[in-house]
């Protein structure tokens, strides 16, 4: 049974409209990793331009302006670079878009600027498509290489945590590869009818959007760089043991400018690991944990004959508090008494 062109036109057109809508949604979205969201938005837009060109040219069977055809080709040469930059924005720590990255889009500007010349030189059709397919394939390969390298830099014990993230990125890579394969089979080898190309492109876009919603792809875009591996109990206990040694031997808690980052550097660990170890091993957050030790030191000083002539305010500052009011509040919280009453 032959499917009417009109039905296939509607199917592909809806795919284009959905992609444009999601692109706009991601571009304007304020939550999460804005750079990654916008690269993915532009990736969908580039694919939409290529599908729209085919819808006009093959399905609607209209006298398409050559500029629309060229715009479709320009969108095609952007798919590979956008895929690669999207992967980099998620997989490389502290990635920032710089002007030098615009070099990836020189083919896009070249296709647009040569629009008139290309219109008069139809004999160069196969050469143009061969070059575009080769450029597209290079970016797929380097994106795959980046994905594999990133995965194997993660510690073996923590890889399971990242499986949903890499499943999402692997699915996007596979979808883009299938689009490339469809281009190859259609434009260079003519293995199926013209109408099949845009329908297949649209079908792949539907799969990408399905994965984005059902596999929480958008959330992964936002959280991938921020997500931390699970801290094992053994490592948590070891960090806490080292911390207690620092507190006992050097009394680092008396530093009035002590922060979780500064303390983490003292014991050669990461701030999030230190914070988690304190929470798990002491049952207190960082602020309460530090203040508890400061109050214990203040109690020791208040009872000791050596400090009998010390003012309570001086003891508060010596123990690491920035103000007497903060000291009083913390002291009463852990002892139930004011410092003067305790003394």
N, C-alpha and C positions, 0 to 999 in steps of 0.2 A: 504494500500500500504506500503510495507516494504522498509525502507530507507536503501540503501547500506551502508555497513561498511566503504567503502572507503570515501563516502560523509561525514559521521559522523567523520571519522578520520581527514578529511580536516577541518571541522568546529571546532573541538576541538584543532587541531594543530595551527590554526590561532589565536584562543583565547589565547593559550600559548605564541605565538610569540608577540601578541599585549601586553600582560601583561609584557613580558620581555622588550619590547621596552619602555613602559611607565615607568617601574621600573628604567631603565637606565636614561631616561629623567629626572625623579624626583631626582635621586641620584646626578646627575651632575648639577641640576638647582641651580643657585646662588641666585636667588631672594627669598625673603620671609623667612619663618620659615624653615630653613634648617633641623632642627631635625625632625619636623613633616613630611616634604617631604620624608626624608629618611626612617622613620618608615613605611610610606605608601608604599614606593617603595619595602621595604623588605616584607611587607604584601602581595603585589601582587606577588612577587617572590616566597614566600612560597606556595601560592595557585597554582601558575604555576607548581611548582615541583610536587604537588599532582596530578594535571591534567595530566602532562606529564607521570607520572608513570602509570596512568590508560590507557592513549592512547597506550603506549607500551604494556601493559599487556592484555588489553581487546580488543582494536580496531584493532591494527596491528597484534595481534595474533602471536607474535614472541617469541622466547626463551629469555625472558628478564633476564638479569643478576640480581642476587638477590640484588646486591648493588644498582641498580636503584630502585628496589622496596623499599628497606630500605631508600633510599634518599627521596622517596615520602612520606614515613611515618614520616621521620625526618622533612620534610617541614610541614606536617600536625600538629605536636606538636608545631610548631612555630607560627601558625596562631593566636591562642588565645593570647599568650603573646604580639605579635606585635600589635594586635588590641588594647589591653589594654594600652600599652605604647604610641601608636599613640593618643589615646583619652587623656591620661594624658598630653602629650606634647602640646595639643591644649587647654585643659580645665583648667589646673592647672597653676597658675601664677608663673613665674620664674622657670619652670621645667627645670632641667638639667639632662642629662643622666650620671649616675655614675656607677662605677664598680659593685656595689651591684645589679644593675638591671640585670646583666648577670645571676643571680641566676634563673631568669625566663626561661633560655634556657638550664638548666641542662637536662631536658628530651630529648632535641635535641642531646646533646653529648652522652647521655646514649644509645639512639637508634643507633647512628652511631658506637659507640664502641662495641656494642653487635651484630653487623651485622652478624658475622660468627656463633655465638651461636644461634641466631634467625633462621638462615638458616637451622640449623640441628634440630630445635624444632618447627616443623610446628603445633604441637598440642597446642601450646600456642597462636595460631592465635586469637581466640575469646577473650582470656584474654587481650592480647595486645590492640586489638581494643576497648574493653570496657574501659580500662584505658585511652586510648587516647581520646575517646569520652567524658569521665567524665572530664578530664583535660580541654578539649576544652570548655565544657559547663560552667565550673567554670569561665573561663575568659570572656565568653559572659555575664554571670550574673553580675560580678563585673564591667564590662564596662558599662552595662546598669545602674547600680547603680550610677556610677560616672557621667554619662550623666544626670540622673534625678537630682542628688544633685546639679550639676553645674547649671542647668536651674533654680532651685528654689532659688539659692543664688542671682540671678539677681532681682533687684527691679521690681515690677509689671509693672510700667510705662515704663520700658525700654526693656521688654522682646520681644516686637514686632520687635525691631531692630535686634535681634539675631535669629529670626525665620529661615532665610536662612541657617545660620550656623548649627543650630540644625537639620534642615531637612536633610542636607548633612550627618551629623554624624549618625542620625537615619537611613538613607538609607543604609549606610555602615554597621551598626550593623545588620540591617534586612538581608542584602545580606549574611553576614558571618553566621548568624543564619540559613539561608536556606541551605547554604553549609553544616553546621553541621547536619541539619535535613536529607539532602540527604545522607550523610555518614551513619547516623543512620539507615535509612530505608533500605539502600542497604547492608551495611556490617554486621549488627546485626540481621536484620529481613528478608532480602532477598525478599523484596516486589516487586522488579522489576528486569529486566534482567541486566546483567553486563554492557551491552553497554550503558544503560541509564545514569548511574552515571557520567562518564566523560563528556557526552553531557550536562547534567544539570549543572555541575560545570562550564563548559565553557559558558553556557547561562547566568549564574549569573554574571560571570566576565564581559561579554559584557554589562550587565545592569550597573555594577559598573563604567565601563569606559564611558558609555553613560551619566550617571549622573555627572561624573567628568567634562565632557566637556560642557554639556548643562545647568547644574545648577551651573556652575562656581566653581566646587569643588576645583580645584587647587588654585584659588584665595582665597577661604575660608581658605584653609590650611595656606596661607601666612598671611591673615589679621585677623584671628579670635582673637588672643590674643591682637592685637593692637587696635581693633575697640572700640570706646568709645560710651557710651550711649548718646542720644541727651540731651542737656541741656535745660531745660524748661525756658520760659521767666521769670517766677516768681523767679526761683533760680538765673538766670542771674542778674536780677535787685537787688536781695538781696545781692549777692556777691559784686556787684559794689557799693552798698550803704555802705557796711562795709569797702570797699577799700577807698572810699572818706573820711570816718571818720578817717581812719588811716593816710591818707595824710594830713588832716586838723589838727588833734590833735598831731600827732607824727612826721609828715613830714618825713616818712620813705624813700621818694624818694631821700633824700640827702645822702643816703648810697651809696658810690662810687662802692661797690661790690654787689649792688642789682641785683638779677636775678629773673626770674618768679618763680622759685622753692622756693627761699628764701622768696619772697613776699607772695607766697601761704601759706607757713608755718605760717607766721605772722597772717594771717586771717583764719587759720584752714580750708583750702580747698585744692583741687588738682590743680596742675599747668595747666592742660589742661582746667579745668573749669574756672580758673581765666583768662587765655588767651582769651578764647571764650567770657567771660563776657565783657572784655575790648573791644574786637573787635565789639561786638554787641551794647554796650551801649555808646561807645565814637566814634566809627567809625575809630579808630586808632589801629595800632598794638602796642604790648607791648613797644617797644623801643621808638616810637614816643610819646606814652602816658606819659611815665616817663619823657622824655626830655621836653615835653610841661610844665609839672609842675615844672621842674627844671628851665626852662626859666622864668616862671611866678614868681618864687621865686627870681631869679636874677634881674628881673625888679623891684620888690618891694625893694630889697636891694640897687639897683643903684639910686633909687629915694629918699630913706630915708636919712635924715640928719645924722643919727647915723653911717652910713657907708660911709660918704663922703670922708674920708681919706683912705678907703680900696682900695687896688689895684684890678683891674678888674679880674686878675688871681686868687687872693685869693677868691673873690666872686664865681668864676667859680667852684673852688674846694669845697667851702662850700655848694654849691647847689647840689653837687653829681657828677660833671663831672670829668673824669679821666685826661683830657688834655684840654689845652686852645683852641686848634684847633677844638676839638669836640664841645666845648662850643660855639665858634664863628659860626660854621656851623649850629648848632641847633638854636642859637639865631637869625641868619639871616633868617633861614627857617620860623620861627614863627612870626617874627616882620618885616622882610624886611630891617632891619638895622643891622649894626655891633654894638657890645656892646659899644664901645667908642663913636660912633655917637649917639647912644640912650642916653648915659649919658650926 
